[in-house]
Amino acid sequence: MLRLIKWLVLIVLILGLAATAIVYGILSLSLPAIDGKGRSQAITNEVRLGRDNLGQAVINASNRNDAAYGLGFAHGQDRFFQMDLLRRNAAGELSELFGEAALELDKKMRFHQLRKRSASIVEQLPLKDQALLQSYAAGVNEGLAQVGFVSFEYLLTGAKQKPWRSEDSLLVIYSMYLDLQTATFERDQALIQIADIYGIDMVKFITQPSPYQAPLDGSQLPAYEQGIPELPTQHSYVYHRIEANQERGSNNWAVTNQLTANNAALLSDDMHLSMGVPVIWYRAQLNYQYADHAYQVTGVSLPGAPAIVVGTNNNIAWGFTNGYLDTADWVALTSSSETWQVTEQIALPDGRFEPYLLTMSEYGPVRDINGKQFALSWVAHMPYAVDMNLLQLEQAKTVDDALELANDVGIPVQNLMVVDSQGNAAWKHMGAIPARKTPSELAVSEADYSSLWQQNESARPSVKNPTDARLWTGNSRVVSATDDLRFGNGGYAMGARSAQIRDRLFAQNHFDEADFNTLQHDNEARFLKSWHTLLLSQLNKQVDTNQQYITVLNDWQACACSDSIGYTLVRGFRDEIINIVFSPLQTRLKQEAGSLRYIKRDLEPAVWQLIKQQPTSWLSPDYTSWDEQLAGAFTKTIANLTNKFGSNMQNWRWGVVNELAIEHPFAQQIPQLSKLLNMPKAPGFGDSFMPAVQGPSFGASQRFIAQPGHLENAVMAIPGGQSGHPLSPFYRAGFNDYIEAKLTPLLPQAVNHQIVIQPQLREF
């Protein structure tokens, strides 16, 4: 019997090894070549695509169109499935890959008809931009064709790879609109619902100005002076965990040459996005000629688009944070409003089509809100929303050149932070902003709808070389209180993070790349200190019962540090108080298919007003007093941690609770491949409301630091590798340096691999 068991174990082992060998064998067939020669009819002169030890693409070409071809070739080799998901998501075409499970998401996206908009805009672009997009698409398709064998994602889904088209690159830009601005109109919808149910006083109460304000001019919004609205006595109460919408945003800041040692300005930029495998950004350097000048542009690109999104040409360096201006309005329709219906056909894998009926109006697509019809007017629906003008930053020589370009770039509006080699630093809104003058968080009537929606705003505030030599943004209000009335609140962050960055910049008078790297990793919990004080005061009312919690709170280190248990308790306590106090609103909104999710970031000042004044109508029926309600919030915090992480408090350390887990989208469906596909897990160390933003799969998607004219010390750290292929040597390259906060060089290192592509004459 023992011998039989040994044989069975051996057979199982052999079969397991054989299965592993088969998997690796199939995967190896789709590995792209990183050395070799080729020919293409899509280029005019030789294109060289090199790669260094990180897999950074180094492209040498004689002109910008050929450089676009080279970048497309690299993207097609390394990231085609990621690009395919981006275009399909924006167009509402995921069901063709994933079947009926994706239908609801596709319908949500078809609401915006972005495939039709992209096709229309491509035809209206200048001929030079059309030619560049065609060169890029040719590069993508030829890079993909070079691989020769479909990647494992297509083998698993059974879907076919479709060629890249020019309009797909615009869809990739639209995907960023969806990622960065959806919260703006969803927030407005929730406020419309709250105004309809509770009245305008409730809207004013829950959106009152934050005490954390850090605009560049130091102005403050008027303080909220009204009382707390009464909740209806007949209000039903059901406890809800109010999930917060992930704060798509970023940090950036800059100092002029007054605060550096080498007479050049210094820039920092880290964009906060969801993080998966592969990471969203792709490192690249473009070397090409334009108008008898040689250009070298280094930074990160977005696979699917032919541009360097954030980077430097050694004359200027630029970075972005999401602007969060009010770029959307819901227009209240009436029974006499003209509407019509269109049918969108959503393809399924088996060849069938699912019809989706969409109601349209002259203002935009129509949605029911609280049983009434509203049309969405959103800047992404406008003809000026998307173009190729971002590429012109590559040829800018000064800060002034970049500021002049800012008005006419078709991207989601961003806080452009730009510095130059002459020591200047500046900020301005770059991207599409509707020219209508009175943005509204609530519905507007048809009579008040402005035709200026059809125009891009040309008059924009900017700041160049402030007297204190410092600039900063962090998704909160940057403009003056006066300009805030003009540009509106599209879901600003409350400002705690921006204020902390500002204060750090004023804490010293000299900066270099290492100083900026330290600030990017600043995880001091300034924002939570008042919550820490409140929680300790509650627990000290029963010292004997709460001694173990009081001990870790006294040792919380006032930071989102990996070994801090106290931080976890304070963070959970705040969340539970908000959940308990605002559950009546959440209960009522859910009855109308609404949610406080997009308003949760606004609730901080309101919840403190409630804690201090303790109105009876806002007391949960589960408690007899506010003191008991606050204690109940902590009880829920402990119960949540125990249920999820067990009773051992060592498992409540913030590094465990907020563990960074960057995963491939297929890893959950095929857990056997998770070790092969996912990045290694890392202890969590940051959080919201501080410069070091980090969640379990969210945070700084890149960290960029640069001084134009002194790029030998420039930094670009990314939480993942270049290639989307798990057997590629570049799949995880750079990840460990990111986790360890190392100063990963921006500039390519020695080029170890090279593909040379020669032009091939077309046959006629």
Helices and strands as residue ranges (DSSP letters): H 2-29, E 36-40, E 47-51, E 57-60, H 64-91, H 95-98, G 99-102, H 103-110, H 114-124, H 127-147, H 152-157, H 166-198, H 200-206, E 249-255, G 257-259, E 266-274, E 282-290, E 293-301, E 308-312, E 316-322, E 328-332, E 339-347, E 353-361, E 366-369, E 372-378, G 379-381, G 389-395, H 399-405, G 406-408, E 414-420, E 425-430, E 444-445, G 451-454, E 462-464, E 470-473, H 481-487, H 496-505, H 513-520, H 529-539, G 540-542, H 543-554, H 565-590, G 600-602, H 604-613, G 616-618, H 626-645, G 649-652, H 654-657, G 671-673, H 674-677, E 694-695, E 698-700, E 703-706, G 711-713, E 715-717, H 735-739, E 753-759
